[in-house]
Amino acid sequence: MKLVVVAGTPGSGKTSVLMHTIRSLKQVGMSPAVVKIDCLWTDDDKRFERLDIPVRIGLSRDMCPDHFAIYNTDEMLKWAREQDAGVLINETAGLCLRCAPYPDGCLAVCVIDVTTGPNTPLKVGPLLTTADVVVATKGDIVSQAEREVFRERVNEANPGCRIIEANGLSGQGASELAEVISEMPDVGQELTLRHNAPLAICTLCTGEMRVAKEHHMGVLRHIDGFTEYRGE
């Protein structure tokens, strides 16, 4: 079983790129299954079902979608094996840009929108810096110079990654991504994250709604960068 984890900034075109990639995978005889992780609502399962593949949806609701995906990786792999899939594609929302939901042994794919500005690759964090493949979308609506600057910024943030320029409408780049997926090894049994999840649980994470500092415990970081632990 191959495992592909696809994350990226909202609206970057993850699902559209995957639709074309899955068609390319099926053309070379592979049998993909998809688990789509979103926060509150999605109808992307209907889009994937048109490709005649097994699809499952997970809604993280008030939990970080990347944390939700990480906690449920074993269950997702078990489900994909039950579907006789050869590759599990996990598309996750990835909203806070601090998490990187990639285990060792998976193919880590970060999808990022070129139109968001030349410095965006430097702001995305471990979602991009720990990825194997960075898929740059919407490059057709910026200039060649802008695409080259963006590509250079990606290389600054993650010198070892493979950059694929893709188009969710035309399907450009999909066959290249499918080729990378088809050549990757199967995932191992013991999975370890490539990057730790955010700092710690604080009282806001557990539901505290009062704002004043006196009501908060855990690992706290002040606006000047000073970090302290408050609690037992």
MOHU-V779099 format. One record per residue. RES is the residue in one letter. SS is DSSP state (@ for helix, = for strand, . for the rest). NEAR is the number of other ideal C-beta (glycine too) atoms within 8 Angstrom. D_CENTER is the distance of its C-alpha to the mean C-alpha in Angstrom with 1 decimal. Layout:
res:RES ss:SS near:NEAR d_center:D_CENTER
res:RES ss:SS near:NEAR d_center:D_CENTER
This chain:
res:M ss:. near:11 d_center:18.8
res:K ss:= near:12 d_center:15.9
res:L ss:= near:14 d_center:12.4
res:V ss:= near:13 d_center:9.4
res:V ss:= near:14 d_center:5.8
res:V ss:= near:12 d_center:3.9
res:A ss:= near:18 d_center:1.3
res:G ss:= near:12 d_center:4.8
res:T ss:. near:12 d_center:8.1
res:P ss:. near:5 d_center:10.1
res:G ss:. near:5 d_center:12.3
res:S ss:. near:11 d_center:10.9
res:G ss:. near:12 d_center:11.6
res:K ss:@ near:11 d_center:8.6
res:T ss:@ near:12 d_center:11.1
res:S ss:@ near:10 d_center:14.0
res:V ss:@ near:16 d_center:12.8
res:L ss:@ near:13 d_center:12.0
res:M ss:@ near:12 d_center:15.4
res:H ss:@ near:11 d_center:17.2
res:T ss:@ near:12 d_center:15.4
res:I ss:@ near:14 d_center:16.4
res:R ss:@ near:11 d_center:19.9
res:S ss:@ near:13 d_center:20.1
res:L ss:@ near:13 d_center:19.2
res:K ss:@ near:12 d_center:21.9
res:Q ss:@ near:6 d_center:24.3
res:V ss:. near:8 d_center:24.3
res:G ss:. near:5 d_center:24.9
res:M ss:. near:11 d_center:21.6
res:S ss:. near:10 d_center:20.8
res:P ss:= near:13 d_center:17.2
res:A ss:= near:15 d_center:16.1
res:V ss:= near:15 d_center:13.2
res:V ss:= near:15 d_center:12.0
res:K ss:= near:14 d_center:10.5
res:I ss:= near:14 d_center:9.7
res:D ss:= near:13 d_center:11.0
res:C ss:. near:9 d_center:13.4
res:L ss:. near:5 d_center:16.8
res:W ss:. near:6 d_center:17.2
res:T ss:. near:8 d_center:15.9
res:D ss:. near:6 d_center:18.0
res:D ss:@ near:11 d_center:15.4
res:D ss:@ near:11 d_center:16.9
res:K ss:@ near:7 d_center:20.1
res:R ss:@ near:9 d_center:18.5
res:F ss:@ near:15 d_center:17.1
res:E ss:@ near:9 d_center:20.5
res:R ss:. near:6 d_center:22.3
res:L ss:. near:9 d_center:21.1
res:D ss:. near:4 d_center:23.0
res:I ss:. near:13 d_center:20.3
res:P ss:. near:8 d_center:19.6
res:V ss:= near:11 d_center:17.1
res:R ss:= near:11 d_center:16.3
res:I ss:= near:10 d_center:15.1
res:G ss:= near:12 d_center:14.2
res:L ss:= near:10 d_center:14.9
res:S ss:. near:14 d_center:14.3
res:R ss:. near:6 d_center:17.1
res:D ss:. near:3 d_center:18.1
res:M ss:. near:7 d_center:15.7
res:C ss:. near:11 d_center:12.5
res:P ss:@ near:14 d_center:9.8
res:D ss:@ near:16 d_center:7.9
res:H ss:@ near:11 d_center:11.5
res:F ss:@ near:12 d_center:12.2
res:A ss:@ near:16 d_center:9.7
res:I ss:@ near:12 d_center:11.0
res:Y ss:@ near:6 d_center:14.5
res:N ss:. near:10 d_center:14.4
res:T ss:@ near:12 d_center:13.1
res:D ss:@ near:7 d_center:16.8
res:E ss:@ near:7 d_center:17.7
res:M ss:@ near:14 d_center:15.1
res:L ss:@ near:12 d_center:16.4
res:K ss:@ near:8 d_center:19.9
res:W ss:@ near:11 d_center:19.5
res:A ss:@ near:13 d_center:18.3
res:R ss:@ near:9 d_center:21.3
res:E ss:@ near:6 d_center:23.6
res:Q ss:. near:8 d_center:22.6
res:D ss:. near:6 d_center:23.6
res:A ss:. near:13 d_center:20.3
res:G ss:. near:8 d_center:19.9
res:V ss:= near:14 d_center:16.1
res:L ss:= near:15 d_center:13.5
res:I ss:= near:12 d_center:10.4
res:N ss:= near:15 d_center:8.0
res:E ss:= near:13 d_center:6.1
res:T ss:= near:12 d_center:5.0
res:A ss:. near:11 d_center:6.5
res:G ss:. near:13 d_center:5.6
res:L ss:. near:9 d_center:9.2
res:C ss:. near:8 d_center:11.1
res:L ss:. near:10 d_center:9.6
res:R ss:. near:7 d_center:11.5
res:C ss:. near:15 d_center:9.2
res:A ss:. near:15 d_center:7.2
res:P ss:. near:12 d_center:6.6
res:Y ss:. near:13 d_center:7.7
res:P ss:= near:13 d_center:11.3
res:D ss:. near:9 d_center:13.9
res:G ss:. near:8 d_center:14.9
res:C ss:. near:11 d_center:11.7
res:L ss:= near:12 d_center:10.6
res:A ss:= near:13 d_center:7.5
res:V ss:= near:15 d_center:6.4
res:C ss:= near:14 d_center:5.6
res:V ss:= near:16 d_center:7.3
res:I ss:= near:17 d_center:9.9
res:D ss:= near:12 d_center:13.2
res:V ss:@ near:12 d_center:16.3
res:T ss:@ near:7 d_center:18.5
res:T ss:@ near:7 d_center:17.1
res:G ss:. near:5 d_center:19.4
res:P ss:. near:7 d_center:20.0
res:N ss:. near:7 d_center:19.1
res:T ss:@ near:13 d_center:15.6
res:P ss:@ near:14 d_center:14.1
res:L ss:@ near:8 d_center:16.3
res:K ss:@ near:7 d_center:15.0
res:V ss:. near:13 d_center:11.3
res:G ss:. near:9 d_center:11.9
res:P ss:@ near:10 d_center:10.3
res:L ss:@ near:14 d_center:6.7
res:L ss:@ near:15 d_center:8.8
res:T ss:@ near:11 d_center:11.8
res:T ss:. near:11 d_center:10.7
res:A ss:. near:15 d_center:8.9
res:D ss:. near:8 d_center:11.4
res:V ss:= near:14 d_center:10.9
res:V ss:= near:16 d_center:10.4
res:V ss:= near:16 d_center:11.0
res:A ss:= near:14 d_center:13.3
res:T ss:= near:15 d_center:14.3
res:K ss:. near:12 d_center:17.6
res:G ss:@ near:11 d_center:19.5
res:D ss:@ near:5 d_center:22.4
res:I ss:@ near:5 d_center:23.3
res:V ss:. near:10 d_center:23.7
res:S ss:. near:5 d_center:26.3
res:Q ss:@ near:5 d_center:26.3
res:A ss:@ near:6 d_center:26.9
res:E ss:@ near:10 d_center:23.9
res:R ss:@ near:13 d_center:21.7
res:E ss:@ near:8 d_center:23.3
res:V ss:@ near:9 d_center:22.9
res:F ss:@ near:15 d_center:19.2
res:R ss:@ near:10 d_center:18.9
res:E ss:@ near:8 d_center:21.0
res:R ss:@ near:13 d_center:18.9
res:V ss:@ near:15 d_center:15.8
res:N ss:@ near:10 d_center:18.3
res:E ss:@ near:8 d_center:19.6
res:A ss:@ near:10 d_center:16.3
res:N ss:. near:12 d_center:15.3
res:P ss:. near:5 d_center:18.5
res:G ss:. near:3 d_center:17.5
res:C ss:. near:13 d_center:14.6
res:R ss:= near:7 d_center:15.4
res:I ss:= near:11 d_center:15.2
res:I ss:= near:12 d_center:15.3
res:E ss:= near:10 d_center:16.7
res:A ss:= near:14 d_center:15.9
res:N ss:. near:12 d_center:17.5
res:G ss:. near:11 d_center:16.3
res:L ss:. near:5 d_center:20.0
res:S ss:. near:4 d_center:21.8
res:G ss:. near:9 d_center:19.3
res:Q ss:. near:7 d_center:19.7
res:G ss:. near:12 d_center:17.5
res:A ss:@ near:13 d_center:16.6
res:S ss:@ near:8 d_center:19.2
res:E ss:@ near:8 d_center:18.2
res:L ss:@ near:16 d_center:14.7
res:A ss:@ near:13 d_center:16.5
res:E ss:@ near:9 d_center:18.9
res:V ss:@ near:13 d_center:16.5
res:I ss:@ near:14 d_center:15.2
res:S ss:@ near:9 d_center:18.8
res:E ss:@ near:5 d_center:19.9
res:M ss:. near:8 d_center:17.6
res:P ss:. near:5 d_center:19.3
res:D ss:. near:5 d_center:18.9
res:V ss:. near:11 d_center:17.0
res:G ss:. near:7 d_center:19.5
res:Q ss:. near:3 d_center:20.8
res:E ss:. near:4 d_center:20.2
res:L ss:. near:12 d_center:16.5
res:T ss:. near:6 d_center:16.0
res:L ss:= near:12 d_center:13.0
res:R ss:. near:10 d_center:12.9
res:H ss:. near:10 d_center:12.9
res:N ss:. near:4 d_center:14.6
res:A ss:. near:10 d_center:13.4
res:P ss:. near:8 d_center:15.4
res:L ss:. near:4 d_center:19.1
res:A ss:. near:6 d_center:20.7
res:I ss:. near:5 d_center:21.6
res:C ss:. near:11 d_center:24.0
res:T ss:. near:10 d_center:26.5
res:L ss:. near:7 d_center:24.5
res:C ss:. near:7 d_center:21.7
res:T ss:. near:7 d_center:24.5
res:G ss:. near:6 d_center:26.0
res:E ss:. near:8 d_center:28.5
res:M ss:. near:4 d_center:29.3
res:R ss:. near:5 d_center:32.1
res:V ss:. near:4 d_center:31.3
res:A ss:. near:5 d_center:34.0
res:K ss:@ near:5 d_center:33.0
res:E ss:@ near:4 d_center:35.6
res:H ss:@ near:8 d_center:33.6
res:H ss:. near:11 d_center:30.5
res:M ss:. near:7 d_center:30.1
res:G ss:= near:12 d_center:27.6
res:V ss:= near:9 d_center:26.0
res:L ss:= near:12 d_center:26.7
res:R ss:= near:7 d_center:26.2
res:H ss:. near:8 d_center:28.9
res:I ss:. near:3 d_center:28.5
res:D ss:. near:4 d_center:30.4
res:G ss:. near:6 d_center:27.8
res:F ss:. near:6 d_center:30.1
res:T ss:= near:7 d_center:28.3
res:E ss:= near:7 d_center:30.3
res:Y ss:= near:6 d_center:30.2
res:R ss:= near:7 d_center:32.3
res:G ss:. near:5 d_center:33.3
res:E ss:. near:1 d_center:35.1
